[in-house]
Amino acid sequence: MKTPLRPGDPSALGDYQLIARLGEGGMGSVFLGRGPGGRLVAVKVVKPEYAHEDEFRLRFRSEVKRARQVPPFCTAAVLDADPGHPTPYLVVEYVDGPSLDEVVEREGPLTDGQLHGVAIGVATALTAIHGAGVIHRDLKPRNVLFSLGTPKVIDFGIARALEVTSQHTRPDQMVGTVAYMAPERFDGEHRDITPAADVFAWGAVIAYAGTGHTPFRADSPVATAARILTQPPNLSGLTGPLRDLVALALAKEPAERPSAHELLSLLLADQPGPPPPAGHRPVLQPALREAAEAAQSTGRYHSDGFGRPAGPVPPGPPRRRRVRVAAAATAAFALAAASAGWFLTSAPDDPRAAPPPVASAPVAQPTMPTPGAVRGPWVVDALDRPGQWRSSRSGGAGNCAFDDRGLVMTATDFLSVDCPGPDEGFAGDQAIAADVTLGTPRSCATVRFRAAGESTYWLDLCPEIVRIRHEGRIRITNLGETASRLFPPGQRRRVVLTLRGAAADVTVGGAVVLRARLTDPSLLAGRVSFGAATVDSDAADDNEVAWAVVAAAEIRPVEDLSAAAAPSAAPGGLAFTDVRRGRTRSVVRVHAYHPKARSVVVEPTLFLTGDQYCAAFGLEPSPEAPCERAWVTEDSRMIVTLPTTANPRLTTTSANSAPCVGSGALVLGTCRASAKDFVMHVAGGEDGALVELTTDNGSVTGMAEVYTP
């Protein structure tokens, strides 16, 4: 709502004439302004108490530059800023429309069609925001505005400058609105905020939009915070697949929430093809669908605001970090786009419905994914050295170690051992493959999948039985088993667990040996790990130690099995470099480097100039498009563990020292670095540093830091 300027309000800031007041917030006041060309803009003026803090100004400048990289997909674009002004200010696109809280207060909870559109719009905005390396930190209904009926998210990315630097914020305070804060934001000792906090806020915002109340409402902010930390959300009033997805977004643990990209993919999965029959969900507005699809395919370029690619938003804490593909949605979403199925379309709400016939598809030699496709994470690891799996010891229960056979898992004293794997979570239709060898007649290998919280599924591979079971908080349920002698000790067999909707197929040596139905509708996603267990066997020696070996592991979305085999479908003929074969030189993201183990975890990446990127993905040049940027990246989401030579050539920019920076189309670090220095300077961060990788027959021979001035 516009109100007249007050006495003492500035009449102009920089090149912007201030016309009226739009409101006030935690950061300062917001004014309606007019730019030099007559364009109406929103000008946010920082509170005076922040303006005198040098640290705040530096942080504010950095955050503004990063926020300006966010593409305009359901977001209000950041247009200008002056952190050096005596009164620092920020200029953003003016959205002349009501906020979500105003709409709900005036008209009541949104209807199904309206609610689904808002859910998609806000998820689209978060996908774009997170793809640019920004975290919103203060998503709430007041920050969702409607422009011609399309939701736009405002105020993203800037809150960090306040939250991190302000001396005026006491330890028991934080930037944001309590009702929409994730549980981890109340942890005074661990204040690292990840994109998962925005996903939680998305769930709270959509719950409010659909019910008229926040999911943890209470009589006071303190009571609300207590409910967020300890109680399940109140989602009465929400129904169907959207309710389930909101519940997943509101998970207490960040690692159990979906990412914004998964939210968007699963929401769009309920909107395929031509208009649906009467009485079904409405079709999205074309503009909203176009924005959502654009965010899906182009929302992965990153920049730190200085022309240097900055990588994805930092993940959460180890072991329980944010699940990029964490929770997939539910029933109807899944069937519609074949990206995350769960129930039958004939009876989507009937848990007794039998799964459809499934033709098992063994995972062959992994191929490279197609640029721009919508995918979940894709993991490839030979398991012959530390990489995406780690060695560990579990006291008397056993241990996990690597040798030339693979990951050796030892269980003792009739117990089991679970070997930690990727902190990623995997959702939707997926295939989990590995070579399995049992060590003794009393040994079983286990595959733990969709592990989330206190619930999980297990695949048991034993000398005389193959079994799938579900473990909940109270009981363990056998979902299916078959007697077999497929795993005699010492024989290596290729095992593929294929999950499509509610159907789970186990393939051994190319033949389906077991089919089971997954029964827990709350377990739509989770981590994957391998392990070993001890079983009773008449043929076993009670003194034998149970052990098993897994090798050549691969986890990937099932829908990519056919897409990956068709490189011609890649936009603009682009292709990611297959760094596992032949001699290659390409740009990758380094997610981890283990010099002693001679291994490096990389993600093949396209590294393009802005005009190349726009040409490849069919984007028209515009002020908001990345066409004018120096560099743009597109990540494959295929994480591969590679061996290194004994002494790979490692070069860095050495803190951007001019003598250490090369020249040419791709600017690289030229100063030699020790393995320790390379880990600290380049490969030690969580963002995934860009390097030029050279390989010879899948072994890394060199890494050079990529630098763009």
N, C-alpha and C positions, 0 to 999 in steps of 0.2 A: 504494500500500500504506500503510495506516494504522499508525503507531507511536506509542507514548506520548510525551507532552510531555517535554522534557528540562529538567533544572535550568537556571533562567535564562530559559526560554521564558515569554512573557507568558501569563497566564490569561485575559485579556480585552483587547479593543481596541474602544474606543467602545462600541456596543451589542451587540457580538458576543462570546460566550463561546467560548474556544478549547478544543477537546476532544482533538485529537490532531494529530500531524504527518502531512502527506501527502507532503512531499518538499522538496528544495532545488533552486534553479536559479540562473542568472546574476543574476537580479534580487534574490533573497533567499530566504526560507523560505515554504513554503505550509502552512497549517494548516486542519484541518477545524473549522468553527465553527458556532455555532447563533445565529440571529438572534432578535430580540424575539418574533416569532410562532412560534418553534420550527423554522423552516425551516433545513435544513442548507445551509451555504454553504462555499465555499473562500475563505480569507483569505490574501492574498499580502502579506507584510511586507517592506518594502524594506530592503536592507542598510544598516547604520549609516553607511558611508562616503558613501552618496548622500544620506542624510537631512539633512546639514548644508550641502548646496549649494543656495543660493537659486535658482539657474538651473534646477537639476533639479526643484525643487518646482514652479516655475512651468510648466515643460514637462510635468511629470507631471500637473498639474491640467488643462492644456489637452488632453493626450492622453486622459485619462480621460473628459472631457466628450465628446470626439469619439467614443471607443469606445462610449459608452453609447447612441449613435445607431444602432449596428449592429443591424439587425433579427434576430430569433432564428431564422434559417434555417440549421440545422446549425452553430450557434455556441453557446458557453456565454455567456450574457448577463452583461454587466457590471452589477452591481447597486448598488454603493456604493463610496465611496472617501473618504479624508480626507488630502489632501496636507499639511494644516497640522498634523497630529498629530506629536508628537515622534518617533514611529516611523511614517512614512507607510505607509498600507496600502490595499489594493484588495480589494473583495469581489466575487466572481463566482459564478455558478451552480455548484453542486457536481454533477459528473457521476460517479455511482457505477458505474464500469465500467473495464475495462482499457484501456490505451493501445494504439495500433497496433503499436508495437515489442514490447510484451509479447505480443500475440496472435501476431505473426510468430515471435518467439523460441520460444513455447510450441507453436504448431501448424504452423509452417512457412509458406511463401508462400501467399497467398490464392488460392482457386479463381476461375474466370472470373466467376461470378455475384457472389461476395463482392467481388472486385477492382473490378468495374464499379460496384457500389454505393458502395464507398469513393471511387472516382474522382469519381462524381457528388456524393457528400456533401461532399467537400473543395472541389470546384469551386463548389458551392452556397454554402458558407461564404465563399469568396473573393469571389464575386459580391456577397454581402451586405456584406462588409467593405469592399471597394473602392467599392461604391455609396454608402457612408456617408462617403467621403473618408478612409479609413483604409488603411494598409499594414501587413501583419502583421510582416514582417521576420525572423521566427524560426519559420517553418513547418517542422515536422519530425515524424516518427512519434510522438514522445513528446507532442506537442501535438495529437494526434488521439485523442480518447477515444470509447469506445462506450457509448451509453446505449440499452438494450433493442435492441441490434444496429444502431442508427443512429449513424453517425459524427458527432462534434461537435468543432469546432476551438476551442481555447482559446488564451489568451495573445496575442491580437491587439492591435496598435496601441500597446502600452505600451513596446515595446523602443526606440522612437524617442527617448523621454525619456532613456534611458541612452546610446544611441549618439551623440546629438547633443550632449549637455551634459556627460557625465562626464569629469572631469579624471583619473579613475583608469584610463581606457582609453587605452593608448598608441597612437600612429599606426599601429603594425603589428597592432593588435588591433581587434576589432569584436564587436558583439553577434550571436550566432547560432552555428550549428553548421556547420563548414566543408563537410561532405559535401552540404549542401543549399543552399549559397550560390551565387548567380548570379555569372558571371565579373566583371560590372561592380562587384561588391562588393569585389573585391580591388584596385580602382583607387584608389590612395591620393590621387590628385590630383582625382578627380571622384567625390565620395562621394554625390551625389544619388541616392537610391534611389527607384525607381518601382514601380508594381504589377507590372511585368514580372519583377521579382526574385521576387515571390511565385509567379508562374506557373512560373518555373524550379524553385522549390522544390516546387511541386505535381508536376512531372514527376519529380523525384528521389524524392519520397515514394511516388508510385504505382509507380515502378520498384522501389523497395525492397519495397513491399507485395507485388508480383507475382513477385519473384525471390528475395527474402531477402537481397539485397545492394544496396548503393548503386551507382549507375551509373558513378561515378568512383572506386571504392574503391582505396585504396593503403595502403602500410605506415605512413604518417604523415600528419598534417594538411597538412604542407608539400607532400608528394607528391600528396595528394588535390587541393589547390588547383592545382597545376601541371597535373594532368590536366583539371580543370575548364576551365582557361584554354586548353589546347592540344589535347586529345584528344577524339574522339567518345565518346559514352556507350556503355557496355556494357549492352545491353538483351537479352542472351541470356536466354531464358525467357519473354519477352513475345511475344505473337503478335497478328496481326490488326490491326484499325483502332486499338485502344487503343495498341498499340506505336507506330504512326505518329504518333498524337497526342502521346504522351509524347516522342517524338523531336523534334517541333516545339516543344514546350514547353521543351526543353533546348537550343534554339538558342543559340549564343554571343552573337549580337547581340540586344538587347532588342527591336529593331524587327521581328524575324522571329518573335517568339513570339505566340501568340494571347492575347487578353485572357481574364480569368476568365469573362466573359459568353459569349464564343465557345466556350470549353471546355465550359461547361455546355450551351449550345445544341446543340453537336455530340454530346456524350455522350447527351443526351436524344433526339437524332434517331435513335439506335439503339434506342429504347424506345417506339415508337409503338403506338397502337391496342390491340387485344385480345391476350390471351396468345398467344405464338408456338407453333408446333408443337413436339412433343417433340424434344429434341436440340439446340434452339436456345437462345439466351441467355435467362436467367430474367427474369421480370417484376420490376420494382422494388417494394420495400415501399411500400404506399400513403402512409405518413407521409413517406417520403423523397421520393417523387414530388411530393407536395403542397408540401413545403418547396422543392424545386427549382423548380417552376413558379411558386411565389409569389416566389422570388428573381428569376426572370426578369422578371416583370411589375411588381414593386414595388421592385426593388433599385436604383432610380436617384434616390431622393430623397436630399438631402444637407443637412447642417447642420454648422456649426462648433462646436456645443455651446453657443452663446450665443443661439440662436434665429435666427441669420442663416444663410441658405443659403450653403454654402461651395463649391458646384460639385463637379465630378468630381475624382478624385485627380489630382494634377499629372502630366502626361505626362513622358516621358523627355527626353533632350537633343535639340536640333534635328537634323534630317536623319535621325537614326537613333533617333527616339524610339519609345516603345512602340507597337506596332501594335494598335489597339483591336480590329480585326477580323483581326488578323494571320493566323495560320495556321489554316486550317480543317482539319478532320480528314481522313478518308479515305473510302474506298469505302463501306462499309455505312452509315456515319453519313449520308452524303449522300443516297442514294436514299430512306432511310426517312422523312425529314422534308422533303425537297425544299429543304433550306436550304444544303447544301454537297455536292452530288453529285460523284462521281468515276468509279466503275465501274458496270457492269451488275449487277443483282441475280442474273441467271442465272449469272454467272461472276465474282463479285466479286474474285477473285484472279487473273484471267486478263487480263494487259495487252493481249492480242491481240483482246479482245472489241470489236466495233464499237460506236460510240455509238448510242443509240436515235434514231429519227427525231425531229427537233426542228422545231417550228413557230416560225419567227423572230417575235419580238414587238418591233417598233420602239418606242423610248421616245418617247412623245408628250410634250406639254407637261407638265412635272412637276407632280404634285399633292401635297397634304400627307399625311404619313404618319399612321397611326392610333395614338393613344396606347395604350401598354401592349403593343404588338406586339413580338415578338422580331425585331430587325433588325440589320443591319450599318450602317456609316456610309453616309451619303447626301450627296453633294456636288453643289452647283449653283453654277456660276460663269460669268458672261457672257464672261469673259476679255478685257474691254475696259479693264481697269485692274488694278494689283496687288491681290491678294486672297489666294486660296488657291494661286495660282501666282505666281511671282516673276520679275522680269526678271533676266537674268544675262548675263555675257560669258564666253566660253570661249577666250579668246586668239585664235589664228588659226583655230580651228574654227568660230567663228560666235558668234551671240548671240541672246538672247530679249528682246523688247521689246513694249510695248503701244501700240496706237493705236485709233482708233475702229472699225477692222475686226476687232480681236481680238488674240490673241497672235501676233506676227510672229516666226517662227523662221528664222534665216538660217544656212546652212551654206556653208563655203568650202573650197577646195582639196581637193575630193573627200572631205571628211570629213563627219561628221554632228554635230548638236547635239541635246542632250537638255535640255529645259527643266524645271527642278524644279517639282514640284507638291506636293500634300498630303503631309505626313509620315505620314498615316494609311496603313494597309495595307488591302486589300480582299480578301475571301475568299468562297468559295462561289459560288453562282449569282449572276451580276451582269451588268449592262449598262453599257457605256461608250459615251457618245454625244457627238458634237461636229459642228459645221459645219466642213468642211475646204475650203480653197482652195489650189491649187498656183500658184506664181508663174511658173515657167518650164518648158520641156520637159524640163529635166534635174533637176527638183525632185521629191522625194518627201516626203510627210508620214509620220511614224511614230507609232504608239501603242505604248508600252512597258507591258506589264501583267504582273502577278504577278512583279514584279522583287524578288528576294530573294537577298542574297549575290552570288555570281558567276553566278547563273543568271537567265534571264528569258525571256519571250516577246515577240515583236515582230509588230505588224501594219504592213505597208508598203503605202502608198497612192500609187501612181505613175501617170504618164500612160498607161502601156500595160500595167500589171500590178497586181493586188492579191494580196498574199502574207502568209501567217502562217509564222513561223519560230521555232525554239527555239534559244537560245544558252546553252550550258553552259560548263563550265570548259575543255573541250578542243575542242569542235567546234560548228559552227552547222548545224542541220538544218532543211531546208525541209519544213514540214508540209502545205503545200497552197498552190496559186496558181492564178490564172485570168487569162488575157489579157483586157484590157478597155480601153476608151477612155472610161471614166467620169469621168476627171479631166483634162479639157483645161485648160490654164493659164487662170486667171482665173474659172473657174466654181465657184461655191460649192455644195457637196453635203453633205447630211446623212448622216453615217455612224454606224451603231450596231454595236458589237461585243457580241454576246450570248453569255455563257458559261453553259452548263447542263451540269453534270457534266463529262464529258470532251469535250463537243461545243462548238465555237466557230463561231458564225455571223456573217458580215459582211453587213450590210444597207446598201445605198446607195440613197437616194431611195425607201425603202420596199420594195425588192426584194432578196431574198437573192442575193448574187453569189458567195459562197464559203462552203464548209463544210470544217472541218478538225477533226482529233482531237488533243487535247492529250495528250502522251505522257510527261511528266515527273511521276511520282507524288509527288516531293518539293516541287513547286511548286504548292501548294494556295492560296497567298495571296501578297500582296506589294503594292508600290506601283504607282501608275499615273502615267505622265508622257507628254507630247507632245514631238515633235521633228521635225527636218527632216534630209534626207540628199541627197547628190548622187549621181546615177546617170549612167551612160553612155547616150547616146541619139544616134542618127544625125541626129535633127532638132535636136539641141542645139548651141548655140554654146559652145565650150570656155571662152570668157571670161565666160559668164553666171554670175552668183551664184545658187545654188539657195536658194529660200526658200518657205515655206508659212505659211498662216494657219489657226489653229483658233479657234473661237468657240463660245459657247453650250454649254459642257461640262456634262455630267451623268454621275455615276457612282452607281448605286444597286443594291440587291439586286433580282434579278429577281422574287422571290416577292412583292415589294411592289407590282408593277405592277397587280395586280387588287385587293389589299387597300386600296391608297391610294384607289382609285376608289369605295370603299364606306364613306363616313364614318359611316353608320348603325351600322357594326360597332364604333365606338369606345365604350368603356365609359362608361356614364353620359351618353352624348351629347356627350362632350367632344371638342373639336377644337383643333388648333393653328392659330394665326392665320397666314394666308398673307400674309407681309409684302411680297410682290413685286407685289401688285395693290391698287389702290384706296387709300383713306385708312384707316390702321390705327393702333391704339394697343394695345400688348401687351408682355408681359415676355419678354425673350430673354436668352440668354447672349452676351456679346461675346467672341469669341475673338481678334480682332485689329482694330485701328483704324489706318488709314493716312491721316492728315489731308491730307498733301500730294497723295496720289493720289485723295483724296475717295472713299474706300472703307472699308467696315466689314464684317467677317465675323461673322455672327450665327447663333445656333441657336434657333429658336422653342421656347418652354418654357411648360408649364402651371405657374402659380404659384397654389397653393391653400392654404386653411386645412387643418389636419389633419382636421377632420370632413368637409370637402368631399372631400378625397382618399380617405378611407376609404369614404365613400358612393359615390364614383365607381367605385372598384375593388372594391367588395364586401367590404371588410375589417371584421371584427367588432372593436369596441372591446376593447382589452386593454392591460395595462401595457406590453407590448412593441410594440404597433402604433403607427403614427405619428398616430393619431386626435387625441391631446391636444396635439400640437405646434402651435406657432403657425403655422408655414408649412412646406409640403412642395412639392417641385418634381418634375416629370416632364419629361424632355428628349426632344425629337423625334429627335435624332441626325441631323437634316437640317441641314447646314452650308451657309449661303447667303452669297454675296458680294453686297453691295448698294452702289449709289452713294450719296453724301451730297450735300446741297446745299452751296453755297459756304461758308455759315456756319451749320451746324446749332446749335441751342440745346443746350448741354451744361451739366448741373447735377450737383453732387456733394454729399455730406454734409460735405466738408472736415474729415476726421478726426472725424466724428460730433459736430461742434460743434452745440449745440442750435439756434442761429438758422438753421442750414442744413438742418434736418430738418423735413419737412412733416408733416401729419397726415392722417388718413383711413384707409380700409380698407387702402390700399397706401401705405406710408410711403416718400417719395421724397426725394432730395437736392434742395435748392432754391437752392444758391449757384451762380452762374454760374462756369464754369471755362473756361480757355483749352484749346485742343486739346492742347497739350503737357501741361498739368496733368491733363487728363482721361485721357490715355494713362497717365501715371505713377500716378495715384490709382485709376483704375477699370479701364482696359483693358490695363494693363501686365503683369498676372499671367497664369499659365498655366492657372488654374482655370476661367476663363470667368466673368467678373463678370456679375451680374444687373443689367439696366437695363430701364427702361420705354422702349420704342422707339416713336417716332411716324414714320410714313411717309406720303408722298403720291405715288401712282402708282409705288411701288417705290423712291422716293428718300427717304433718311433725312433728316428735318427736325429731329429732336431725340433726345437720349438723357439720361435722368435715372437716377442711381444708385438702386437699390432698397435700402432700409434697414429692418430690423426690430429695434426696441429689445429 
